[in-house]
Amino acid sequence: MQEDSNYLIVVNDEEQYSIWPSFKKEVPPGWREIGFEGNKQACLARINELWVDMRPRTLREAMA
């Protein structure tokens, strides 16, 4: 993946984040777009803001 390409931020049911090349259009099963698109650096910076607790959702809920 190139640094200057556009990416989408995607999230799965466990609220784990990743990036997906925007040119591929269809995200993998189990993932959904969150509505943010940009270059790799911008996407990773946004994920850093959003994903403050790295534990999967089900683990966070079990520990609550």
C-alpha positions, -999 to +999 in steps of 0.1 A: +000+000+000+013+034-009+014+063+015-003+087-009-032+064-017-066+070-002-079+046+024-112+041+043-113+035+081-132+003+088-143-013+121-155-048+130-181-060+155-154-061+182-147-024+176-113-030+162-101-005+136-082-009+104-076+008+070-088-005+037-077+008+002-106+030-011-101+018-047-112-017-037-147-004-030-160-035-011-148-039+024-142-075+037-170-094+053-173-085+090-160-050+086-179-017+079-169+018+069-171+045+095-173+073+070-137+086+071-115+086+040-080+100+035-043+092+030-027+066+052-013+091+077-046+109+082-065+076+086-040+062+112-041+095+131-079+093+132-078+057+144-054+068+171-080+093+183-109+068+182-094+036+194-084+045+229-090+011+245-074-017+225-094-045+242-121-061+220-156-050+228-167-083+243-138-083+267-145-047+278-181-056+284-172-088+304-148-068+326-173-040+332 
